[in-house]
């Protein structure tokens, strides 16, 4: 879930304490802020003063059709009684504070650019959160029909909110836009289901699309620290409206690998820590498969017959550790089910929400050039909303605006994935090779011992949670483990650009009856790559193995996500799955590497490797070491289908 930019917070602290010079000489875990960071912080401070001088705050309790009142705070330009401004709506479960008269937000709207262009900004606590009445439901299932006043969902709450604001809120021009990041991005997507004619522009940003693939799950595998840490606070009950949230969980150690390993089987989480207080955690533990519980929360098939007068711009980050899937699939679903609707996509090099805070110039140790976030805010986002909400005409934003890693440039396409991309097959081969040639003679497989008692870590960093930087982490630490298989090309003689999803087909066998399979796509830098002076001097870029895409597949779901299935020991078995989209150029002289492993801890919960019907209820005795084989013979050719530009 959305967290602020670490680099921006670091800069704020250093400037506030006057210790910039001292810290500049000290090696840091994070890069020192750039000139663009400093300029952005100065803009943030100026915007805080601007809001207090140019906006008036009003608090409302807006009644929904069933009588429940939702707390909504509205910031209107001081001259709204003379000038008709459009409304920008943000619905969130994360609090719209500060609460109370005279207490102002430090920023308004999607960006500083839009703040100064002038909009009416409305923020709402969704039903059952913070100061709003009613009962909160995680990813509340949307209804196809509504038969009475008590038949509500997020779509009806959005409709009722827009209707009230237009008629009883500040004077406005009758046009409404909606935006939000992460969970608020989900509420923006469900806002499309309101089908309100005044909703002229919507931008779901890093939206949740389907929680069996978003955030907490990837192909059925459970993202343990992300779910555990988030729900330990967010998931606690809120019996009545309150302006305060719950405290975060105290792990008692900075070492998440050690904490979650000592926790033992997943079912111990509630017994040891939650004590029955987190209802949604227990619901997840009861539904390990893609059953009706999850299918009802799948937003994708419901995004049809939308209001054609609403323009959509979905935004995501290729380095978003949380909701990369959601951005891609919300765009795809709207595109397929609403022919003729204005529907666009922006994918940048960002971490979760990075386009709205920070400059986007660095993710971990990887540099992406000058201010991709500021470019997006000024050249794409602000013109999109201005066109539809102020000018009343279509925006000139391309269908798909995508940042290409490796070359660090923006590209535009008339579709995503690009129509010009050619599907080619990368084959795993003997002797640690991978290439476009089919495997020939040689050993038929590689194998490794996967031991749940000693799982492969997902990062070298010491952290209790899912680090954002793991998406670009150096994978040399994993290459050196015996339970990670590594395959790579020769040094490339020309640039190789991959754009779109990757279809993996692993031919595997195991001595156990269950297994996870992790595939990581890696850009290996030449050994003579110079270091980046903006980074910690300890970071050496020569031979750096930059992860550019990764995905996990819970093998029990290889034939159906709704019905799990055990492996037959020692039987060669096909495991197909989709590795999410990328747009990256492997430069001449670099190598393309692929790593395969069966644990990724504690990012993903440990597979016991003994099949049990509900994997979340596995006992300690079920966790057994197993030998896994990856085949690369002509008869059983493990492969990746990629799209080459």
SVG drawing of the C-alpha trace seen along z (x, -y; Angstrom):
<svg xmlns="http://www.w3.org/2000/svg" viewBox="-36 -36 72 76">
<polyline fill="none" stroke="black" stroke-width="0.4" points="0.0,0.0 1.1,-3.5 4.0,-4.9 5.9,-8.2 9.2,-8.6 12.1,-7.5 14.5,-9.8 12.1,-12.8 11.8,-12.1 15.5,-11.8 16.0,-15.2 13.4,-16.8 15.2,-15.5 18.6,-16.5 17.6,-20.1 15.5,-20.5 18.4,-19.5 21.1,-21.2 23.2,-18.1 23.4,-17.9 27.2,-18.3 27.9,-15.7 25.6,-13.1 26.9,-13.8 30.2,-12.1 28.4,-9.1 27.6,-6.0 23.8,-5.6 21.5,-2.7 19.6,-5.1 21.1,-7.5 21.4,-11.1 18.7,-13.3 19.5,-14.9 19.0,-18.5 15.6,-17.5 14.7,-16.2 15.7,-19.4 13.7,-21.4 10.7,-19.2 10.9,-19.6 11.1,-23.4 7.9,-23.1 6.2,-21.0 7.0,-23.7 5.7,-26.4 2.6,-24.5 1.7,-24.1 1.7,-27.9 -0.2,-28.3 -3.0,-26.0 -3.5,-27.9 -3.6,-31.2 -5.7,-30.2 -8.1,-27.4 -11.0,-27.2 -11.7,-24.0 -15.2,-22.7 -16.2,-19.5 -19.4,-17.6 -21.2,-14.4 -22.7,-13.3 -25.7,-11.0 -25.8,-7.9 -29.0,-6.3 -29.2,-4.0 -28.8,-6.8 -25.2,-6.2 -23.1,-9.4 -19.6,-9.6 -17.2,-12.2 -16.0,-14.4 -13.6,-17.3 -13.6,-19.8 -10.9,-22.3 -12.3,-25.0 -10.4,-27.9 -11.2,-31.2 -12.7,-32.6 -15.0,-29.6 -18.0,-31.9 -17.0,-33.7 -15.3,-31.1 -16.8,-27.7 -14.2,-25.0 -14.4,-21.3 -14.4,-18.8 -11.6,-16.3 -12.7,-13.4 -10.5,-11.1 -12.1,-8.3 -9.8,-6.5 -9.6,-4.1 -6.5,-5.8 -7.9,-9.0 -8.6,-12.4 -7.2,-14.3 -6.1,-16.5 -9.6,-16.7 -11.1,-19.9 -11.5,-23.4 -8.4,-25.4 -6.3,-22.3 -5.1,-22.0 -3.4,-19.3 0.1,-19.9 -0.7,-19.0 -3.8,-18.8 -4.7,-16.9 -2.5,-14.6 0.3,-17.2 1.6,-20.7 0.7,-21.5 -3.0,-20.8 -3.0,-22.5 -2.0,-25.8 -4.3,-25.3 -7.3,-25.4 -9.8,-22.6 -12.2,-21.8 -10.6,-18.9 -12.9,-16.6 -11.5,-13.8 -13.8,-11.2 -13.3,-8.5 -15.0,-5.5 -17.7,-3.6 -16.6,-2.3 -13.2,-4.0 -12.0,-6.8 -14.8,-9.4 -17.4,-7.8 -20.3,-5.8 -21.2,-2.3 -19.4,1.0 -16.1,1.4 -15.7,4.4 -12.3,5.2 -12.6,4.9 -16.4,4.9 -17.9,7.0 -19.6,4.9 -23.2,5.6 -24.5,5.9 -27.9,4.6 -29.2,2.5 -32.8,3.2 -33.3,0.9 -31.8,-1.8 -30.0,0.7 -28.5,2.4 -25.2,0.5 -21.6,0.9 -18.7,-1.4 -20.2,-2.3 -23.4,-3.6 -21.5,-5.4 -19.5,-7.2 -22.7,-8.1 -24.4,-9.5 -21.3,-11.5 -20.9,-13.0 -24.6,-13.9 -24.5,-15.6 -21.3,-17.5 -22.7,-18.8 -25.9,-20.1 -24.9,-21.0 -21.2,-21.4 -19.2,-24.5 -20.3,-26.2 -18.8,-24.1 -18.8,-23.6 -20.7,-20.3 -17.7,-18.1 -16.0,-15.7 -12.7,-13.8 -11.6,-11.0 -8.1,-9.7 -6.4,-7.6 -3.3,-5.5 -3.4,-1.9 -6.6,-1.2 -7.9,-4.7 -7.0,-3.6 -9.4,-0.6 -12.1,-3.1 -11.4,-5.1 -11.9,-2.0 -15.1,-1.1 -16.1,-4.8 -16.4,-4.0 -19.2,-1.6 -21.2,-4.6 -21.7,-5.5 -22.5,-9.0 -22.8,-11.3 -20.8,-14.1 -17.8,-11.8 -15.8,-13.0 -12.3,-11.8 -10.9,-9.0 -7.4,-7.9 -7.0,-4.6 -3.4,-4.6 -1.8,-1.3 -5.4,0.0 -6.3,3.3 -7.9,5.4 -8.1,8.8 -6.6,9.6 -5.8,13.2 -3.1,11.7 -2.7,8.2 -0.8,7.2 -1.2,10.3 -1.1,13.0 0.8,13.7 -0.5,16.7 -1.8,18.1 1.4,17.7 1.0,15.6 3.1,12.4 3.6,12.9 5.2,9.8 3.2,7.4 -0.1,9.0 0.9,9.6 2.3,6.1 -0.5,4.3 -3.4,6.1 -1.8,6.0 -2.8,2.4 -5.3,1.8 -7.3,5.0 -8.1,4.2 -11.8,3.5 -13.1,0.0 -16.4,0.1 -17.2,-3.6 -16.0,-6.7 -12.6,-7.9 -10.0,-10.4 -7.1,-8.2 -5.7,-5.0 -4.2,-1.9 -0.5,-1.6 1.8,0.4 3.0,3.9 6.1,4.2 8.2,7.2 10.8,6.9 13.6,7.3 14.7,5.6 15.2,9.0 12.1,10.1 13.7,13.3 14.3,14.4 10.9,13.2 8.8,15.0 10.9,18.2 10.5,18.4 6.8,17.8 6.6,21.2 3.6,22.4 1.3,19.7 -1.5,20.7 0.6,19.6 0.1,16.0 -3.3,15.7 -2.6,17.9 0.7,16.0 -0.1,12.4 -3.5,11.5 -5.5,13.3 -8.7,13.4 -8.7,9.6 -8.1,9.4 -11.1,10.9 -9.9,10.5 -6.7,12.4 -8.7,15.4 -11.0,15.1 -7.9,15.4 -6.7,18.4 -10.0,20.1 -9.8,19.4 -6.4,20.6 -7.9,21.3 -9.6,18.9 -13.1,19.7 -16.3,17.7 -14.9,15.5 -12.1,14.2 -14.1,14.3 -16.7,11.9 -13.9,9.5 -12.5,9.6 -13.3,6.2 -12.2,7.0 -15.3,8.6 -17.5,5.9 -15.7,3.1 -18.1,3.2 -20.9,1.0 -19.2,-2.0 -20.2,-5.6 -18.7,-6.4 -18.4,-10.0 -15.8,-9.1 -12.2,-9.2 -9.8,-6.8 -6.1,-7.0 -4.7,-4.1 -1.2,-4.6 1.3,-2.1 5.0,-1.5 7.1,1.3 8.9,1.3 5.7,1.4 6.1,4.3 2.4,4.1 0.0,3.4 1.7,3.8 -0.9,6.5 -3.8,4.1 -2.7,1.3 -2.1,3.6 -5.3,5.5 -7.6,2.6 -6.4,1.0 -6.8,4.3 -10.3,5.0 -11.6,1.6 -10.1,1.8 -11.6,5.2 -15.0,4.6 -15.7,1.0 -15.0,0.5 -14.8,-3.2 -14.2,-4.4 -11.2,-6.8 -8.9,-4.5 -5.2,-5.2 -2.2,-3.7 0.9,-5.1 3.6,-2.8 6.8,-4.4 9.9,-3.1 8.3,-3.9 7.8,-2.1 4.3,-2.1 3.0,-5.6 6.4,-6.9 4.8,-9.1 3.1,-11.3 6.1,-11.7 9.8,-11.9 11.3,-12.4 11.5,-8.8 15.1,-9.2 16.4,-6.3 15.0,-3.0 17.4,-1.3 20.7,-1.3 19.2,-1.9 19.1,-5.3 16.3,-6.2 17.3,-9.7 16.0,-13.1 12.7,-13.4 10.3,-10.9 7.8,-11.7 7.8,-15.4 7.5,-14.7 4.4,-12.6 2.8,-15.1 3.3,-18.1 3.1,-16.6 0.6,-13.7 -1.6,-13.8 -2.3,-17.6 -3.2,-17.9 -5.4,-14.8 -7.6,-16.2 -7.5,-19.8 -8.8,-18.7 -11.8,-16.8 -12.7,-18.8 -11.9,-22.4 -11.7,-22.5 -14.4,-19.9 -12.5,-18.3 -10.5,-15.1 -6.9,-15.1 -4.0,-14.6 -2.5,-11.9 -1.4,-8.8 -3.1,-5.4 0.0,-4.0 2.9,-6.0 5.5,-3.6 9.0,-4.1 11.7,-1.9 14.3,-0.8 17.9,-0.3 17.7,-3.2 15.7,-5.4 13.4,-6.9 9.6,-7.4 7.9,-5.6 4.3,-5.9 2.2,-3.1 -1.2,-2.8 -1.8,0.3 -0.3,2.3 1.4,4.7 2.8,3.0 1.4,4.5 4.8,4.4 6.3,6.8 7.2,10.2 6.7,13.3 9.9,15.3 10.9,18.1 13.9,18.2 14.9,21.8 16.7,23.0 19.7,25.0 22.4,27.1 25.5,25.6 23.6,22.6 22.8,21.1 19.6,19.5 18.9,18.4 16.5,18.4 17.9,21.7 16.2,24.9 18.1,27.1 20.3,29.7 22.2,32.6 23.6,32.6 22.2,33.1 18.4,33.1 17.9,31.3 19.4,29.3 18.4,29.9 18.6,28.5 17.6,29.3 14.9,27.0 14.7,26.9 11.9,25.0 14.0,24.8 16.6,22.7 14.6,20.7 16.2,18.4 16.0,14.8 14.4,12.3 16.9,9.6 20.2,9.0 18.7,6.1 17.7,6.5 14.0,5.5 10.8,6.6 8.7,5.9 8.6,6.1 11.2,3.6 10.3,1.5 13.9,1.7 13.9,5.5 12.4,5.0 15.8,3.7 18.1,5.5 21.5,7.0 20.9,10.7 24.5,11.8 23.7,13.0 21.1,15.5 23.4,16.6 25.8,18.0 23.3,20.2 23.1,23.9 19.3,23.8 19.0,21.2 19.5,22.2 21.1,19.5 21.0,19.3 22.3,16.5 23.1,15.5 26.5,14.5 27.2,10.8 24.7,9.3 26.0,8.1 23.1,5.7 20.3,4.2 17.4,6.5 14.1,4.8 11.4,6.9 7.9,5.3 4.8,6.9 4.1,10.0 6.3,13.1 4.7,16.5 6.7,19.1 6.4,22.8 8.6,24.8 9.0,28.5 9.7,29.7 9.8,32.7 10.0,32.9 10.5,35.6 7.8,33.9 4.1,33.4 4.0,29.5 6.4,26.7 6.6,23.0 8.5,21.8 10.1,18.4 11.4,16.9 13.5,13.8 14.5,11.8 17.9,10.1 20.0,7.5 23.7,8.3 25.9,5.3 29.4,5.5 32.2,5.9 33.6,2.5 30.4,0.6 31.4,-2.6 29.9,-3.2 27.3,-5.9 28.6,-8.7 25.1,-9.4 25.0,-6.0 26.6,-4.6 30.3,-4.0 29.9,-0.3 27.6,0.3 29.6,1.7 27.9,1.7 30.5,3.7 28.7,7.1 25.5,5.9 22.6,8.3 19.6,6.0 16.3,7.7 13.9,6.2 11.0,8.6 10.1,11.5 7.2,13.7 6.2,16.7 3.9,19.6 2.3,21.9 2.7,25.2 -0.5,26.7 -2.5,24.2 -0.8,25.2 -4.0,26.5 -6.6,24.5 -6.5,21.7 -9.8,22.8 -8.8,26.4 -5.4,27.3 -3.6,30.4 -0.7,32.4 2.4,33.2 3.2,36.9 6.7,37.4 9.4,37.6 7.0,37.2 7.9,34.5 5.1,31.9 4.4,28.7 3.9,25.6 2.7,22.6 2.2,19.1 2.4,15.5 5.3,13.3 4.0,9.7 4.8,7.1 8.1,5.2 9.5,2.7 13.3,3.0 16.3,2.9 19.2,5.2 22.0,3.1 24.8,4.3 27.5,5.8 25.0,6.8 23.7,10.3 20.1,11.5 20.0,13.8 17.1,15.9 17.1,17.4 14.8,20.2 14.2,21.1 11.5,22.5 11.6,20.2 11.7,16.4 11.5,15.7 9.9,14.0 8.4,12.2 6.5,15.4 5.3,17.8 7.1,21.1 5.6,23.9 5.7,27.1 6.4,29.1 4.0,31.7 0.6,31.3 -2.2,30.4 -5.7,29.4 -5.5,26.0 -1.8,24.9 -2.4,22.2 -3.2,24.9 0.0,26.9 1.6,28.3 5.3,28.2 5.6,31.9 4.4,31.1 7.5,28.9 9.9,31.3 13.0,30.8 12.6,31.9 14.8,32.2 13.4,30.2 14.4,30.6 14.2,28.2 14.2,29.9 15.8,28.4 15.8,31.3 14.2,31.3 11.4,33.5 10.8,31.3 11.9,27.8 11.5,25.3 11.0,21.9 9.9,18.3 7.8,16.7 8.9,13.0 7.7,10.1 10.6,8.4 10.6,4.9"/>
</svg>
